[in-house]
Amino acid sequence: MKPDNAVRRETARVAVGVLGMVAVMLLVYAIIGKFSAKVALGGIYTGLLTVLNFFVMGLTVQGVTNRAAEKERTEQELADLAIEMKNRMKVSYNLRMIALFVLLVLGIAVFKFDPLATILPAIFPTIVIRVLQIMEARRPSVSEGSEKP
């Protein structure tokens, strides 16, 4: 499935935020004298994994949305489709979280990345998404900005 513009745009926004937070984390490690290649690689590794996770989630949502919009449906068909799509989203979430966990353990146990620097970026997308939501909520809507006093 080819990602639509919304998936690409939102993934890019999250990627910029996550990679920015990874850079700040690495700067903090450098300031406290704990910076190393294992710290840098762990942070970048997980930062990239979380962006990929967000992208896959976006593709899943796009697929669900496209499927729901492909034809007219009766109320019963819509109800059945809603249950099916909700289940698909749950399975996608569970599989993505298991994969992320396994890859984090792999990074720490096999590649010997710094544990904290590897785990910490896993929460960065949530922070970035919340900040983006707050920024969107504070931005005046097009209708508000076009009104004349």
PyRosetta script that sets phi, psi and omega in degrees:
from pyrosetta import init, pose_from_sequence

init()
pose = pose_from_sequence("MKPDNAVRRETARVAVGVLGMVAVMLLVYAIIGKFSAKVALGGIYTGLLTVLNFFVMGLTVQGVTNRAAEKERTEQELADLAIEMKNRMKVSYNLRMIALFVLLVLGIAVFKFDPLATILPAIFPTIVIRVLQIMEARRPSVSEGSEKP")
pose.set_psi(1, 133.0)
pose.set_omega(1, 178.7)
pose.set_phi(2, -84.2)
pose.set_psi(2, 128.7)
pose.set_omega(2, -179.7)
pose.set_phi(3, -67.7)
pose.set_psi(3, 138.3)
pose.set_omega(3, 177.6)
pose.set_phi(4, -80.6)
pose.set_psi(4, 175.8)
pose.set_omega(4, -176.3)
pose.set_phi(5, -60.3)
pose.set_psi(5, -37.9)
pose.set_omega(5, -178.5)
pose.set_phi(6, -64.7)
pose.set_psi(6, -42.0)
pose.set_omega(6, 179.6)
pose.set_phi(7, -64.6)
pose.set_psi(7, -45.0)
pose.set_omega(7, 179.9)
pose.set_phi(8, -64.1)
pose.set_psi(8, -43.9)
pose.set_omega(8, -178.2)
pose.set_phi(9, -64.6)
pose.set_psi(9, -47.4)
pose.set_omega(9, -178.5)
pose.set_phi(10, -68.5)
pose.set_psi(10, -36.6)
pose.set_omega(10, 176.8)
pose.set_phi(11, -64.0)
pose.set_psi(11, -41.3)
pose.set_omega(11, 178.7)
pose.set_phi(12, -63.1)
pose.set_psi(12, -41.7)
pose.set_omega(12, 178.9)
pose.set_phi(13, -63.1)
pose.set_psi(13, -44.4)
pose.set_omega(13, 179.2)
pose.set_phi(14, -66.6)
pose.set_psi(14, -40.5)
pose.set_omega(14, -179.9)
pose.set_phi(15, -60.7)
pose.set_psi(15, -44.3)
pose.set_omega(15, 179.1)
pose.set_phi(16, -61.4)
pose.set_psi(16, -44.7)
pose.set_omega(16, 179.7)
pose.set_phi(17, -65.1)
pose.set_psi(17, -45.0)
pose.set_omega(17, -179.1)
pose.set_phi(18, -64.7)
pose.set_psi(18, -47.7)
pose.set_omega(18, -179.0)
pose.set_phi(19, -65.8)
pose.set_psi(19, -32.5)
pose.set_omega(19, 173.8)
pose.set_phi(20, -64.3)
pose.set_psi(20, -41.9)
pose.set_omega(20, 178.9)
pose.set_phi(21, -68.3)
pose.set_psi(21, -36.5)
pose.set_omega(21, 175.8)
pose.set_phi(22, -62.4)
pose.set_psi(22, -41.8)
pose.set_omega(22, 179.0)
pose.set_phi(23, -61.6)
pose.set_psi(23, -42.9)
pose.set_omega(23, 177.8)
pose.set_phi(24, -63.6)
pose.set_psi(24, -42.9)
pose.set_omega(24, 177.9)
pose.set_phi(25, -59.2)
pose.set_psi(25, -44.5)
pose.set_omega(25, 179.8)
pose.set_phi(26, -65.2)
pose.set_psi(26, -36.5)
pose.set_omega(26, 176.4)
pose.set_phi(27, -62.8)
pose.set_psi(27, -42.6)
pose.set_omega(27, 177.8)
pose.set_phi(28, -62.2)
pose.set_psi(28, -44.0)
pose.set_omega(28, 176.6)
pose.set_phi(29, -58.1)
pose.set_psi(29, -41.3)
pose.set_omega(29, 179.9)
pose.set_phi(30, -66.1)
pose.set_psi(30, -42.2)
pose.set_omega(30, -179.0)
pose.set_phi(31, -62.9)
pose.set_psi(31, -39.2)
pose.set_omega(31, -178.9)
pose.set_phi(32, -87.0)
pose.set_psi(32, 3.8)
pose.set_omega(32, 175.2)
pose.set_phi(33, 77.9)
pose.set_psi(33, 21.5)
pose.set_omega(33, -178.2)
pose.set_phi(34, -111.7)
pose.set_psi(34, 8.3)
pose.set_omega(34, -177.5)
pose.set_phi(35, -69.2)
pose.set_psi(35, 138.4)
pose.set_omega(35, 175.7)
pose.set_phi(36, -155.0)
pose.set_psi(36, 172.6)
pose.set_omega(36, 177.6)
pose.set_phi(37, -62.7)
pose.set_psi(37, -36.7)
pose.set_omega(37, -179.8)
pose.set_phi(38, -67.5)
pose.set_psi(38, -32.3)
pose.set_omega(38, 175.4)
pose.set_phi(39, -68.5)
pose.set_psi(39, -50.4)
pose.set_omega(39, -178.4)
pose.set_phi(40, -61.0)
pose.set_psi(40, -47.7)
pose.set_omega(40, -178.9)
pose.set_phi(41, -64.8)
pose.set_psi(41, -39.2)
pose.set_omega(41, 177.5)
pose.set_phi(42, -63.6)
pose.set_psi(42, -44.0)
pose.set_omega(42, 179.6)
pose.set_phi(43, -65.9)
pose.set_psi(43, -45.3)
pose.set_omega(43, 179.9)
pose.set_phi(44, -66.9)
pose.set_psi(44, -42.2)
pose.set_omega(44, 178.9)
pose.set_phi(45, -55.3)
pose.set_psi(45, -54.1)
pose.set_omega(45, -177.7)
pose.set_phi(46, -70.6)
pose.set_psi(46, -36.5)
pose.set_omega(46, 176.3)
pose.set_phi(47, -57.1)
pose.set_psi(47, -45.6)
pose.set_omega(47, 178.9)
pose.set_phi(48, -67.2)
pose.set_psi(48, -39.5)
pose.set_omega(48, 177.8)
pose.set_phi(49, -61.6)
pose.set_psi(49, -41.5)
pose.set_omega(49, -178.1)
pose.set_phi(50, -69.6)
pose.set_psi(50, -33.6)
pose.set_omega(50, 176.0)
pose.set_phi(51, -67.5)
pose.set_psi(51, -42.4)
pose.set_omega(51, 176.5)
pose.set_phi(52, -61.3)
pose.set_psi(52, -41.8)
pose.set_omega(52, 177.4)
pose.set_phi(53, -59.2)
pose.set_psi(53, -44.5)
pose.set_omega(53, 179.2)
pose.set_phi(54, -63.6)
pose.set_psi(54, -42.1)
pose.set_omega(54, 179.4)
pose.set_phi(55, -61.3)
pose.set_psi(55, -45.2)
pose.set_omega(55, 179.4)
pose.set_phi(56, -63.7)
pose.set_psi(56, -39.1)
pose.set_omega(56, 176.0)
pose.set_phi(57, -61.0)
pose.set_psi(57, -43.5)
pose.set_omega(57, 178.6)
pose.set_phi(58, -60.7)
pose.set_psi(58, -40.7)
pose.set_omega(58, 177.4)
pose.set_phi(59, -64.6)
pose.set_psi(59, -37.7)
pose.set_omega(59, 178.9)
pose.set_phi(60, -65.0)
pose.set_psi(60, -45.5)
pose.set_omega(60, 178.3)
pose.set_phi(61, -62.8)
pose.set_psi(61, -41.7)
pose.set_omega(61, 178.4)
pose.set_phi(62, -60.0)
pose.set_psi(62, -44.1)
pose.set_omega(62, 179.2)
pose.set_phi(63, -62.9)
pose.set_psi(63, -42.6)
pose.set_omega(63, 178.9)
pose.set_phi(64, -64.1)
pose.set_psi(64, -44.7)
pose.set_omega(64, -179.4)
pose.set_phi(65, -63.8)
pose.set_psi(65, -44.8)
pose.set_omega(65, 179.2)
pose.set_phi(66, -62.6)
pose.set_psi(66, -41.5)
pose.set_omega(66, -179.5)
pose.set_phi(67, -64.3)
pose.set_psi(67, -40.5)
pose.set_omega(67, -179.1)
pose.set_phi(68, -66.9)
pose.set_psi(68, -28.9)
pose.set_omega(68, -174.8)
pose.set_phi(69, -96.3)
pose.set_psi(69, 0.6)
pose.set_omega(69, -171.8)
pose.set_phi(70, -70.9)
pose.set_psi(70, -25.7)
pose.set_omega(70, 178.7)
pose.set_phi(71, -157.7)
pose.set_psi(71, 165.4)
pose.set_omega(71, 175.9)
pose.set_phi(72, -71.0)
pose.set_psi(72, 142.7)
pose.set_omega(72, -177.7)
pose.set_phi(73, -136.2)
pose.set_psi(73, 154.5)
pose.set_omega(73, 174.3)
pose.set_phi(74, -74.5)
pose.set_psi(74, 169.7)
pose.set_omega(74, 179.1)
pose.set_phi(75, -61.0)
pose.set_psi(75, -40.8)
pose.set_omega(75, 179.5)
pose.set_phi(76, -65.8)
pose.set_psi(76, -41.8)
pose.set_omega(76, 177.9)
pose.set_phi(77, -63.2)
pose.set_psi(77, -39.8)
pose.set_omega(77, 177.5)
pose.set_phi(78, -64.0)
pose.set_psi(78, -41.6)
pose.set_omega(78, 179.5)
pose.set_phi(79, -64.2)
pose.set_psi(79, -44.1)
pose.set_omega(79, 178.5)
pose.set_phi(80, -64.1)
pose.set_psi(80, -42.2)
pose.set_omega(80, 179.5)
pose.set_phi(81, -64.5)
pose.set_psi(81, -39.7)
pose.set_omega(81, 179.2)
pose.set_phi(82, -61.1)
pose.set_psi(82, -42.7)
pose.set_omega(82, 178.1)
pose.set_phi(83, -64.5)
pose.set_psi(83, -44.4)
pose.set_omega(83, 179.7)
pose.set_phi(84, -61.9)
pose.set_psi(84, -43.3)
pose.set_omega(84, -179.0)
pose.set_phi(85, -68.9)
pose.set_psi(85, -38.2)
pose.set_omega(85, 177.3)
pose.set_phi(86, -62.1)
pose.set_psi(86, -42.9)
pose.set_omega(86, 178.2)
pose.set_phi(87, -65.0)
pose.set_psi(87, -39.1)
pose.set_omega(87, 178.1)
pose.set_phi(88, -62.6)
pose.set_psi(88, -41.2)
pose.set_omega(88, 178.7)
pose.set_phi(89, -65.5)
pose.set_psi(89, -39.6)
pose.set_omega(89, 178.4)
pose.set_phi(90, -64.0)
pose.set_psi(90, -44.9)
pose.set_omega(90, 179.4)
pose.set_phi(91, -63.0)
pose.set_psi(91, -43.4)
pose.set_omega(91, 178.8)
pose.set_phi(92, -60.0)
pose.set_psi(92, -46.4)
pose.set_omega(92, 179.7)
pose.set_phi(93, -60.0)
pose.set_psi(93, -49.1)
pose.set_omega(93, -178.2)
pose.set_phi(94, -61.6)
pose.set_psi(94, -44.7)
pose.set_omega(94, 179.9)
pose.set_phi(95, -65.0)
pose.set_psi(95, -40.2)
pose.set_omega(95, 179.4)
pose.set_phi(96, -66.3)
pose.set_psi(96, -39.2)
pose.set_omega(96, 179.4)
pose.set_phi(97, -68.7)
pose.set_psi(97, -40.4)
pose.set_omega(97, 177.0)
pose.set_phi(98, -63.0)
pose.set_psi(98, -46.2)
pose.set_omega(98, 179.4)
pose.set_phi(99, -61.0)
pose.set_psi(99, -43.3)
pose.set_omega(99, 179.6)
pose.set_phi(100, -62.6)
pose.set_psi(100, -44.3)
pose.set_omega(100, 178.7)
pose.set_phi(101, -60.1)
pose.set_psi(101, -48.1)
pose.set_omega(101, -179.8)
pose.set_phi(102, -60.4)
pose.set_psi(102, -43.0)
pose.set_omega(102, -179.4)
pose.set_phi(103, -68.1)
pose.set_psi(103, -33.9)
pose.set_omega(103, 175.5)
pose.set_phi(104, -66.8)
pose.set_psi(104, -44.2)
pose.set_omega(104, 177.4)
pose.set_phi(105, -61.8)
pose.set_psi(105, -42.1)
pose.set_omega(105, 177.6)
pose.set_phi(106, -59.2)
pose.set_psi(106, -45.2)
pose.set_omega(106, 179.2)
pose.set_phi(107, -60.4)
pose.set_psi(107, -39.9)
pose.set_omega(107, -178.5)
pose.set_phi(108, -79.4)
pose.set_psi(108, -47.6)
pose.set_omega(108, -173.2)
pose.set_phi(109, -78.6)
pose.set_psi(109, -40.5)
pose.set_omega(109, -174.7)
pose.set_phi(110, -94.1)
pose.set_psi(110, -49.3)
pose.set_omega(110, -176.9)
pose.set_phi(111, -84.7)
pose.set_psi(111, -9.3)
pose.set_omega(111, 177.3)
pose.set_phi(112, 61.6)
pose.set_psi(112, 34.3)
pose.set_omega(112, 175.0)
pose.set_phi(113, -68.1)
pose.set_psi(113, 154.9)
pose.set_omega(113, 176.2)
pose.set_phi(114, -59.0)
pose.set_psi(114, 125.2)
pose.set_omega(114, -175.4)
pose.set_phi(115, -58.0)
pose.set_psi(115, -49.1)
pose.set_omega(115, -178.0)
pose.set_phi(116, -65.4)
pose.set_psi(116, -43.8)
pose.set_omega(116, -179.8)
pose.set_phi(117, -66.8)
pose.set_psi(117, -21.6)
pose.set_omega(117, 178.4)
pose.set_phi(118, -86.5)
pose.set_psi(118, -37.9)
pose.set_omega(118, -177.1)
pose.set_phi(119, -81.2)
pose.set_psi(119, -40.9)
pose.set_omega(119, -174.2)
pose.set_phi(120, -54.3)
pose.set_psi(120, -44.8)
pose.set_omega(120, -179.6)
pose.set_phi(121, -63.7)
pose.set_psi(121, -11.4)
pose.set_omega(121, 177.7)
pose.set_phi(122, -65.5)
pose.set_psi(122, -22.9)
pose.set_omega(122, 178.7)
pose.set_phi(123, -94.0)
pose.set_psi(123, -9.2)
pose.set_omega(123, -176.0)
pose.set_phi(124, -60.9)
pose.set_psi(124, -40.9)
pose.set_omega(124, 179.5)
pose.set_phi(125, -59.6)
pose.set_psi(125, -37.6)
pose.set_omega(125, 178.8)
pose.set_phi(126, -62.5)
pose.set_psi(126, -43.0)
pose.set_omega(126, 178.9)
pose.set_phi(127, -64.3)
pose.set_psi(127, -46.1)
pose.set_omega(127, -179.0)
pose.set_phi(128, -61.5)
pose.set_psi(128, -44.9)
pose.set_omega(128, -179.3)
pose.set_phi(129, -62.2)
pose.set_psi(129, -42.4)
pose.set_omega(129, 179.1)
pose.set_phi(130, -63.5)
pose.set_psi(130, -42.9)
pose.set_omega(130, 178.6)
pose.set_phi(131, -62.8)
pose.set_psi(131, -43.8)
pose.set_omega(131, 178.8)
pose.set_phi(132, -62.6)
pose.set_psi(132, -39.4)
pose.set_omega(132, 177.5)
pose.set_phi(133, -63.4)
pose.set_psi(133, -41.8)
pose.set_omega(133, 178.7)
pose.set_phi(134, -64.6)
pose.set_psi(134, -42.9)
pose.set_omega(134, 179.4)
pose.set_phi(135, -63.0)
pose.set_psi(135, -40.5)
pose.set_omega(135, 178.0)
pose.set_phi(136, -65.1)
pose.set_psi(136, -40.0)
pose.set_omega(136, -179.0)
pose.set_phi(137, -67.4)
pose.set_psi(137, -31.4)
pose.set_omega(137, -178.6)
pose.set_phi(138, -82.8)
pose.set_psi(138, -18.3)
pose.set_omega(138, -178.8)
pose.set_phi(139, -73.8)
pose.set_psi(139, 131.3)
pose.set_omega(139, 178.4)
pose.set_phi(140, -65.2)
pose.set_psi(140, 140.3)
pose.set_omega(140, 179.3)
pose.set_phi(141, -71.3)
pose.set_psi(141, 165.3)
pose.set_omega(141, -178.3)
pose.set_phi(142, -61.1)
pose.set_psi(142, -40.1)
pose.set_omega(142, -179.4)
pose.set_phi(143, -67.5)
pose.set_psi(143, -36.0)
pose.set_omega(143, 179.7)
pose.set_phi(144, -68.2)
pose.set_psi(144, -40.0)
pose.set_omega(144, -176.7)
pose.set_phi(145, -72.7)
pose.set_psi(145, -21.1)
pose.set_omega(145, -175.0)
pose.set_phi(146, -93.5)
pose.set_psi(146, -6.5)
pose.set_omega(146, 179.6)
pose.set_phi(147, -74.5)
pose.set_psi(147, 139.9)
pose.set_omega(147, 178.9)
pose.set_phi(148, -103.8)
pose.set_psi(148, 140.2)
pose.set_omega(148, -179.1)
pose.set_phi(149, -69.4)
pose.dump_pdb("model.pdb")
